Amino acid sequence: ESFTVLKDASETAIYGSRGANGVVLITTRRGKVDKITIDAKVETMYNTRTFTPDFVDGITYAYMANEARRTRNLDPIYTGNELKILKQGLDPDLLPNVDWMDELLKKGAMSYRASLNLSGGRQNARYFVSASYLDEGGMYKVDKSLKDYNTNSNAKRWNYRMNADINITKTTLLQVGIGGALKKMNESGLTSDQIWTSLLFQTPTSMPKMYSNGYVPTDADGNLNPWVASTQCGYNEQWWNNIQTNVTLNQKLDFITKGLNFVGRFGFDTDNYNYIRRFKCPELWSADRYRKDDGSINFTRQKKEQVMDQTSGNSGERKEYFEAELQYARNFKGHMLNGTLKYSQDSKVRTQEIGKEIVNSLPFRHQGLAGRIAYNWNYRYFLNFNFGYTGSENFASGHQFGFFPAYSTAWNIAEEPFVKKNLKWMNMFKVRYSWGKVGNDKMYEPNGVQIRFPYLYTIGYGGAPANIWGDNNGYYSAFGGYNWADYGYGSLGTTLFQGLRYTSYANPGVTWEIATKHDVGLDMSIFDDKFMLTVDYFQEKRKGIFMYRNFLPATAGIEGGMTNPRANVGAVFSKGVDGNMTYKQQIGKVLLTARANATLSKNEVKEKDEQENIYPYRMERGYRVNQAKGLIALGLFKDYDDIRNSPKQTFGNYMPGDIKYKDVNGDGIIDDQDQVAVGATTVPNLVYGIGVSAQWKGLDVNVHFQGAGKSSFFIDGEGVRPFASGNRGNFYQEVIDGRWISKEESGTIATENPHAKYPRLSYGYNDNNNRNSSYWLRNGSYLRLKTLEVGYTLPKKIVNRIHFNNIRIYMIGTNLITWSKFKMWDPEMNSSNGATYPLAKSVTVGLNVNL
């Protein structure tokens, strides 16, 4: 029915640790007192790609390969005769010209969605029931000769929700909700990442899709082409099952005092996942790059056929949540008082694939007490106080509980008598301020695994699992203990006894990561709510951020191979502005609505466990989180005189057409000490949206634009660094078109452009060029036509004749147009090389009926 985003501490404090990074409140639809209402919707979608990468063809690739080898004084790969054969397509087995993107992906795919909602009820009982189905087709091409299974990437999802409200008595309301989702996903036996890596790895001339004799191609190293990787390697079937149940009891306690209310909630959720991967690999053949005198090809079998085998796995977790809440709300002649006191506890435990480590079977638990007192007088003056006293099992005794207070105050100037009298057009003008603290107990390994019990040490037991809990100071784990040689028996060092060792030290002082938040805001509404504006300026100082102590002195006694202790040593300061506005205007029979929203933010690392450096710009302190760092590129070397007159670069050999770097520290040598902050961060510091909608009689139009700015990212990989891996790689056409070309190759000095977008071609890894620098930095900003919707609602007099309440037909376009300076792939993909499944552009046609 609705969702609300809570950001400032005065709103999130009552949610305890769950509100550490903000809260999203989702309200599901419930039944109302009415006769049964049926709402049905069906949609058909056509999905294609927002961007289609433009790779070079085989002929261009061959010429570029020869050019790259000439820069290294190497013989060309392709002879003049082979170039002619390739250009005319005379030998598709040995000199193919394959567009791997076209072989891998279809132009588009169909998807279908349907939903059905029923609601109604009487005064004592109401209900809402919904069900939906989504069938989302994949864009991969398939081998139509394979009839037994599907290798395309597609998904099916079934959702359901049942809510019931029962008035047990006049003062007692029981609410029960059951919802869930079942999802099935099908894909190739190889992962999408593996397929796209193959796409960028294979050249258009390396091998055909299939040899003309039916052999499945590979190279001498056993690499697959994208079509084989996608269609000939079996399939993977995955299932997700989620069930959510909740029960709420709402009891009015007016017999104790008016306005008092008790609410009890209990939630029980289960999440389960399982997969079955059936993998196979066909017999693979490589071909020598020449024909025999009789015109035949010499094939070599590189791999025997691997018949289909099966692997499977599963995971799951169970969540329980309990909450008991006392609420109080009274109005004393304009003095409105609201109060809440809430006790909560939650538990989450893994139920499958827990392995032999006992720690994996222990639940995640929280317990807390929270409260809120809110006062306002005639909606003019507001004062709120909130607190959360929250405990986590992840910390040692004495550090488990944290106290997180918050308060807010506001003044609605529009309610002042002199304003109401003289500025009647002003409906609201509220200025507000909030301050508060929130706590976070979650810490993660770099691979995303959540860290448990950092206050305990872990012990390795001879490399084999012990799976025994120790005392209160630690637990045994299967992380490589010593193997002690027995020098009394057998050959020296060959007879081993298992031993114990610490693999990570405990830090009993680890405690809550705390964020202190400030927010100053303005809420304004004028001209009978025609224009509404909300603006917030926010600050956050997050201290005690969990991180490893990676730079402890040797005197700390940390042995090689041990995991360093974790500690609350990081700090980040963030600030920004967030706002949204709405303007409505009736022009004749047309209702126009304009909307806009934007968030501009920045942050700075204040404290971090890092090694001191004589050059402050080499530190992460003082810069943004995930700030990109690299060398500053000054363009390309123009000639050898330019090289001789420039500081020495220490990244291997270089020549005209290679990247020239700035000597930042002025020591006459360019090395890693010259890396500085360049560009912005991969996470946009600016996000915004602009929309306009119009309604005229039964016709409605809605347009919404989405944008992001102040972000940048490095590009890398075979696609943008040609021949870095030798005769490998599917190159972007832009790289070839924008490269530096020597006058010996082009016949003109005009192509020796020191400001060319890409450096000279080089065969083999170019250590000088293939480094993070401003040269490879790209602007991640974009503006996208996110949604264009046109709908028509049939007149009431027509739909009533056929006993319907409402009928609406509509068409929706999603991600239709993207404007960006970056053209090689979609900048929203968060990829450095474009090797990922494309984002979808879709057109949807739908029908919505209500009766």
N, C-alpha and C positions, 0 to 999 in steps of 0.2 A: 504493500500500500504506500509506503514512504520510507525514506532513509534520511538520516540526519548525521552530519559530521561534526563531532565535538573536538575542539582543538585546545582551548585554553585550560589552564590547570583548575580553575574554579568549577569547570563543568566535568572534568575527568577525574578529579580526586576521589569521588565517591565510588569509582570503579576499581580502585586499588591498582595492583600491578598490571591489570588488563588494560588500564588507560594510560600506560607509560608513554605510548607513541600516538595517542589520539584514540578516539572511539567512533565507530560507525554504528549507529542505532538503526536496525532494520525492523520495521513494523509490518507484519504480515496482515493480509486482509482478513476481516472477521464478518460474520453474518449480522444482518440487521433485521429488525422487526418488519417483515414484509412477506408477501407471497413469494414463491420460489422464482428466482431470477436465473436465467441461463445466459451465459456469455461465451461465445465460441469464436475462435480465430484460426484461420489457415493462411499459410504463407508459402510462397515458392520463391527461391533465391537463385540467382546465377552469380557465381563467384569467379573472379579472375584475379590478376595480380596488380598491385599498385605500381610496381616497377618491374620491367623485364630487362635484366642485365644485357648489355650489348657486348658480346665477345667477338674477337677477330675470327675470320674464317681461315680455312686451312692454307689458302694461297698466301694470305698476309702473314700467317704464322711462319711459313717456310722462309719467306724473304727476310723476316725479322730474325729468325734463327741464324741464318747465314750472316746477317749484319752483326749480330751479337758476337759470333765467333771471330769475325774479322777484327773486332776490337781487341781480342786476346791473341791475335796472330795465329788462329787455328783454322784448319781446313773447313770449308762449308759442309753442312750436313746434306744439303740437297744440291744435286748437280743441275746443270741447265736443262738436261733432258727430263729429269724428274720434275722440275718445275713446270715444264710444258705438259707432262702427263697429268700432274696434279691440277693444273688450270683447266684442262679439257675433261677431267674426270674419267680418264681411260683405265685406271687401275684402282677401283675402290677397295680392294683387299689390302694392297701394300701401300698405296698412297691415297688414303681416304680423305674426304673433306666433310667432317661430321659436325653438325650443330648440336652439341650435347644438350643445350637447354631445350631445343625443339624436340629432341628424342626423349627427354626426361619428362617434360610437363605438357599437359593438355592446354588448350587455350583457356579453358574454364571448367567449372564443375557445378552441378546442381545440388541444392540443399532444400530441405522441406521441414516446415515446422507447423505444429498444430497444438492448440490448447483449448481446454474446456473448463469453465468455472460455474459452479452452482452455489447459490447462497439464498438465505431466507430464514424464516423462523417466527416464533411467537414471543410473547413477553417473557415467558419463563425459560425458553430455550431457543438458541440461534445457532446456525451452522454456516460454514464456508468450506467447500470442497473444490479442489482444482487438480488438474492433471495436464501434463504437456509432453510432447514428443518432438525430438529434433533428430533429423537425419542429415548429416553434413558430409557431402561428398568431397573426396580428395582430388588433387590436381595431377597426381602422377599418372603416367601412362602405364598400361599393363600389357602383358603378353597374353593375347586372346586364346592362344593354344593351351594355356593352363586353365582347365575347367574346374579343378578340385578345390581351389582356394583363391583368395583375392590378395594381391600384394599392394593394392592402392592404400593410401592413408585416408581413412575416413572414420567418423565417429557417430555414434548413436547415443542419445541420452533420454531417459524417462524421468520426469519429475512429478512429485505428487505432494499434496498438502491437504490436511483435514484439521479444521479448527472448530471447536464447539464451545459455546458459552451457555452455562446452565445456572439459573438463579435457584439455588437450593432453598433459600428463604429470601425475604425482602432485603436482608442485610448481608447475605452470603452469596458470593459469585464464584463458581468453579469454572475455570478455563482449561481446556485440554487441547494440545496441539501435537499432531504427528506429521512429520514431513520427511522427505528423503529424495534421493536421486540414485539412479542406476545408470552407469555409463559404460559403454563398450567402445574400445578403440582398436582399429585394425591398422597394421602397417607392415612394411617389408621386414624380412628377417634381419636385415641390417638396419641400424638406426638412421634417422633422418640426417644426423650430423655426419655419419659415415658416407651417406649418399652424396651430400653436398661437398664434402671434402674430395670425393672422387670427381665431382663435376669440375672443381677448380684445379685438380691435379692433372687430369688427362688433357692432352692437347687435341686439337681437331684432326691431327694427322697421325696420332699414335697407333690407333687401331680402329677397325670398323665396328659398327654396332654388332654385327655377326659376320663371320666369314661366309663367302658364297657357297662353300661346301657344307655349311651347317655347324662348323666348329664354333665354340664359344671363345672369344678372344681374350688374351691377357698379354702381359709383357714378361720379360725374363725374370722380373721380381715378383710376379704373381698378382699385380695390381688389376683391379676390375674397372671396366668402364662404367659410367653412371647407369646406363640402361640395364646392364647385367646386375649391378649392385641392387637396383631397385626391383627387378622383376624375376631374377633367377635364383634367389637365395632364401626361399621360403617365406614365412610370414610370422608375425608376432601379434597375439591377441591379448588384450588387457581389459580387465574389468575393475570398476570401482563401485562400491556400494556404501552409501551413506544414509543413516537413519537418525533422525532427530526427534526426540519426544520431550515434551515439557508439560508440566501441570502447575497451575497457579490458583491459589485460594485467596480470595479477597474478602475480608470480613470487616464490615463497619463496626466501630466500637463507640458509637454515639451514646450508648447507655453508660459509658464511663465518663466521657466528656465529648462534647460536640466537636466534630472535625477529626476525631481520631480514627485511624484505619490500620488494619494489619494485612500485610501481603506476604504470603509464603510461596516460594517457587522451588521447583525441582526439575532439573534437566538431566536427561540421559541420552548420550549420543554414541553411536558406533561408526567407525570408518574401517572399511576393509578393502584391500587391493590384492589382486592376483593376476598373474600372467602365465601364458604358455607360449614359449618361443620354439617354433619348429623350423630349424635351420637346415639348409642344404647348400651344396655348391656343385655346379656342373663340372664336367671334365673341361679343363682349360688348356688352350693351345696358344703358342706364340709362333710367329712366322719370321723367317729371315727376310731382310729387306732387299731381296733380289729374286729374280725368276731363273729357273734352270733353262738350259738350252731348249728343252721341249716346252717351255712356257709354264711349267708347273711350279708350285711353291713348296719350299722345304718347311714343314711344320714340326714343332717340338712340343710334346705334351709336357706341360709344366705342373699339372696337378690332376690326380685321379678324381673321379667323381666321388663326392661325399654324399652318401644317401641321407635322407632327412632324419635328423635326430631331434630329441625333444628335451627342453629344460623348462622348469617352472619355478615359481616362487610366489610368496605372498607376504603381506604385512597387514597390520591392523592395530587399532587403538580404541580404547573405551574412555569416554569422558563422563564425569558426573559433576553436577553443580547443584548446590543448595543455597538458598537465600531466605532469610527471615527479616522482614522490614516493618517498622512502625512509621506511619505517616500521620502528620498533623497539619491541618489547613483551616484557618479561621480568618474572618474579616471582622475587625472591631471598628466599625464606623470609619472605614477608609484605611485603617491600619491592618494590612494583610500580613499574616504570619504563617509561614510554612516550615515544617521541620521533618527531618527524616533521620532515622537511626537504623542501620542495616548491618546484619551479620551475614557473612558469606564464607563458603569454603568450596574448593573445587579440586578435582583429582583427574589426572590423565595417566593411563598406563598402557603400555604396548601389550598386545594380546597375541601377536604372531611374529615369527622370525626374531625372537629375542636372543637366540644363540646361547652360548654357554656362560656368558658374563652375567652374574647375578644382578649387577647394577642396571642391566637393561630391563629387568622385570620390576624394578622399583618405580612406584608412581611419582609423577610430578604433582606436588600439592601446594596449595595456597590456603591461607586462612586470614580473615580480616574483619575489622570493625570499621564502619564508616558512618559519617553523619553530615547533615547539612541543616543550617538554619538560614532562612531567607525572609527578609522583611522588606515591604515597600509601602509607601504611603501615597494612596490615590494615584498609583502608577507614575508618581513623580520622582520620588527618591527611593533608591534601591540599595540594600546592603545584604550581602551573603557571606556566610562563613562555612567552610567545608573542611573535613579532615578524613584521612584514611590511615588506619593503623593496620598494616598488612604484613603477614609473615610468609616466608618461603622456606621450603625444605632444603634449598640449595646452599644454604649458609650454615656455618657452625653456630652452636648454641651461644646466645649473647649477641649475635648479629642477624638472627633470623627475622626480627621484626623491625619495621621502619615506620616512622611517623611522618605523614605528608600533609601539611596544612595548606589551605588556600583561602583567599577571600576575594571579593569583588564588590565594587560600588558603582552606581550609575545615577545619572541625573537626566530626566526627560524634560528638557526645557520647554517643549511644546505644551506641557501640562501646567505651566505657570500661568496664573490668571492674566497677567499683562500680555502674554504671548497669545493666549486663546482669544483675547479681546481684540488685539491689534493685528495679529497675523493668523487669521482664520484659515488660510490656505495651508498652514503647517500642521500636519497630522502627528508627526513624531520628529523629535530632534534629541536623541539620547546620546550622551557622551558617557563612556564607561572606562573603568580600569580594573584589571585583575592581576593578582599575584598568587603564585602557588608553587608547590613542589610535588613532583611525581617520581616514583621509583621504578626501576627496571631490574629484574633478577635474572634475565636471560643472557647467556654468553655462548658464543659459538666458535667452533674451530673454523679455520679458513675454508674448509670444504663444506661448511654449513651444518655440521653435526653439532647438536647442542651439548655443551659441557655440563657434566654432572659433578656435584660435590667437590669443588676445587679446594675445599678446606681439608680434604683427605689426600694422603700420598698414595701412589700406586706402586705395586711391587711386581716385578717380573719374576717368573718361576721357571728358569731354565729353558725359556722359549716355548714351554708347553703350558696350557691352561691349568690354573690351580682352582679357580672358581670357589674360593673360600673367603668369607668375610673375616677380616682381622678384627682387632679391637676397635675402639672408637677413633683410633688415629689413622686407619687406612684400610685398604682392601687389596686382595691379590688380583692380578690381571695377567693376561697372556702376552706381555710385552717383554720379550727377550731378556731373561736373566742370564747370569754367567753359566758357562759350561766349564767346570773345573777339571783340568787334566789330572789323571791319577798316575803319578810318577812311580808308584810302587808296583804296579802290575802292568804287564803287557808292554807294547812299544811306547816310546816316549810320546805323550800327548795324544794317544789314540783312544784310550779308555776315559770316558767322560762321566762325571757326576753333575747332576743339575744343581744349580745354586740360586739363591735369591738376591735381588738387587732392587734398589729404588729406580723406577723409570720416570717418575715425576715427583717433585716435592710438594708438600701441602702448604697452603697459606691460610691458616685459621682466621686471619684478619679480613679476608675477602667479604665484602658486604654490598649493599645496594648501590647501584649506579643512580645518581640523583640529578634530575633536571629542574632548575629553577626558572620559572617562566613569568614574563611580564607581558601584558597586552593592554594597549590603549585603543579604544574603538569608537566609532560613530555609526549610529543607525538613524537614517533620515527617511521620512516619507512626507510628500507634499502633494497638494492638489488632489485630494481624495484618493491618495495612493496611486496616482498616475505615474509618479516618479519615486522610486525607492532606491536607496543607496546604503551599502554597508562597507565600511573601511576599517581595517585593523592594522596597527603597527605592532609587531611582536618581537620579543627578544627571548633567547633561551641560553642559559649557561649550563651545559651538561658536564658534570664532574664525576670522577670516580669511574670512568669508562674502563671496562674490563679489557686487559690485554696481557700478552706474555711479556715477562721481563727478559728481553732478548739481549740486553747489554749489561748484564751483571759482571762485576769484576771477577777475575779468576779466584780471588780469595774467598768467594762465596761457596766454593766447593762443588759447583755444578759439573758433573762428569760428562764426558762425551757421550752422545746418544741419548742423554736424558731430556725429558720434556721440561722446559723451564717453568717455574711457578707463574701463576697468574696473579695479577694485582689490580687494584683500582687506581690507575696512574694516569689515565687519559682525561683530557678536557677539551671541549669544543664549544665555541661561542657562535650562535646563529642569530640572525635578525632578518626582518623582511616586512613587506607590505602585502596585504591580501585584501581584495575588494571585489564586490559585484554590484551590478545595478540593473534595474528594470524600468522601462518606460512604456506606458500604454497610452494609446490615443485612438479615439473613435473618430473616423472621418466618414461621414454619411453612414452607410451600412457596413463599412469595413472597419474591423478592429485590428489595429496594428500593435505589435509588441516587440520591443527591442531589448536584447539582453547582452550583458558583457560581464566577464569575470577575468581576473588576473591575479597571479601571485608572483612576486619578485622577492627572491631571498638570496642570502649569501651566508657563508660560515667561515670560521677560521679555527685551525687547530691551535689550541693554547698550550696543551701539555701532551707529550707522547714519549713513550719509552724508545728512544733512538740514540744512536751514537753521536757524540758531539763532532762538529766539523768546523774547520777554520773558516769555511765559507758559509755564512748563514743561509744563503740561497739554496744550499744543498740539503737543508733540514726540511722536515715537513711542518714543524712548528712555524706559525706565522702565515701559513698558506691554507687554501681551502681543502676540505676533505676530498680525497681522490683527485687532487690537482695533477693535471698532466705535466710531466717534466721531460725535457729533452734539450738537445742542442739547438742553438739559434742558427738557422740557415740564412746565408747571405746570397743565395742564388747558386749558380753553377760556375765552375772554373771556365774562363773564356779561352785561355790558351796556357802554354807552359810558362810564359812570363808571369802570368797571373799566379800560377802555382809557386814559382820561385820567390815571388814578392809577398807571399802570404805566410802566416804562422804554420808550423809543421802540424799536420793532422796525423794522429797515431793509430788510425784504424785501417791499416793495410795500405796497399798501393792505390793510387788514384791518378787521374789524368783529366784533360779537358772534357767537360760534359758531366763530371762528377760533382757532388754537392760540396759547396764551400761553407765552412762554419765560422762562427764568431768566437774569438778568443776572449771569453767573458772575464777571466781573472787576470788577463794581461801578462801571463808568464811566458808567452811566446810559443806555447805548446797547447794544442787542442786535444783534450782527453775528456774522460767522464766528469772531471771536476768542473767542466764548463757547462754542464747541464743545469738548466734553470726552469722555473715555472713558465710554461708556454700555454697559450689558449685558456680555455675554461675547464669545465669538468664534463664528464660524459652524462651526468644527470643535469638536465636543464635547470638553470637558475631562474628562468622566466617561463611560465606557462600561462596561457590565456585562451579565452574563447569569446566569440562574437556570434550572436544569433538574431534573426528576425523572423517573426511569424505574422501571418495575416489570415483573417477569417472573413468570409463574405458569403452570407446565406449558408449553403451547405458545403462550400468549398473552403479548404484550409491548406495553407502552404507554410512550411517551416524550413528555414535554412540555418545551418550552424557550422561555423568555422572553428577549428582548433589549431592552436599554434604553440610552438616552443622556441625559446631563444636562449642566448648566452650559454651555449654548450658547444663542445668540440670533441673530436675524437681522432685517434691515429688510424690510418689505414695501413694494412700490411698484407702479407701472404703472396702466393704465386700470381694471383690475378692482377696485382698492382706492381709487382717487382719481377718483371719478366726474366726467365731463365736463371733465377736465383738457385733453382734446384737442377740446373742443367736442362736437358731436353724434356722438361715437364712444365705443365701449367696451361690453364685456359685464361688468356689475357683479356682485359677489358680494352675495348676499342679506343676509349678516351686516352689510355696510357700510351698507346702507339701513336695516336694522332698528335699528342702534345709533347712528344719526346724531343730531346736535343739530338741533332744529327750532324755528324762531321761533314765538312765540305767535300771530303773524299767520297762520301756516300751519296750526297745529294747533288754535288756539282756546283753548289753555291754557298758562300759564307753566311748567307742570311739565315740558314738553319742552325748555325752555331749560336743560338740565342741563350745568353746567360740567365735569362729570366723564364726559360721554358718551364712548363708545368711539371715535366717529368725528366729525369736525367737520361744520359745515353744508355743504350742497351749494353749489357755486359753478360757474358756467358759464364755461369758459375756464381757462387755467392760473392757479392760485393760488400765487404765489411764496412767500407766507408759510407756507402749510400744507404744500406739497409739498417739504419739506426733510428730510434725515435728522435725526431727533430721537428722543428716548425715546418719543414718542407713537406712532411707527411701529415700535417695536422689539417683537419677539415672542419668546416663550420657545420654544426649539427642543427642549426635553426631550420624551421620549416613552418609553413602555413598550409593547412589541409581543409578542403571542403569535406567536413566530417559527415554531415547528414544533409540530404535534400529530400524532403517529404512533401508529397502532394496527395491530398485525400478529398473524397467527396462523400458527404452524408446524405442519404436519400431523404426527401421531404417526409414529414410525419404522416401526412395524409395518405401517402403511398404505402409506407411500411405498416401502418395500422390496419390497412385493408387485408393484409396477409398475416395479421396477428403477430407482428414483430414490434418491438419497442424502438429498435435502432438498427440500421444497416449502413456500414461505411466500407468503401473500397479505397485502397490507397496504394501508392508506390513509394518506395524508399530507396534512395541511393546512398551508399556508405563508402567513404574514402574515395570519392570520385576523382578529385583533382588534388595534386600536391605541388606546392611551389617551394623550391629549395635550390640553393646554389650547388648543392651536392647532387649529382645526377647518376652515379653508378649503381646505387641501390637505395632502398627506402631508408632515410636517416633515422626513422623511428625503430628500426630493427635492432639497434644497439649492437652492431656487429662491426668488427674491424676489417673484415674481408668479404662480406656478403654471402658467406657459406651457411645459409640457413633457409628454412622454408619461408616462402614469401608471405608478406601480409596481404590480406584479401581486400579486393575492391568488389563490392556487391551491389546488385540491383534486386529489390524485393517487391513482389506484387502480393497484396494481401486482401483478405475479406474478413470483416469483423461484424458479427450479428449478435443482437441482444433480444431476448424474448422472456 
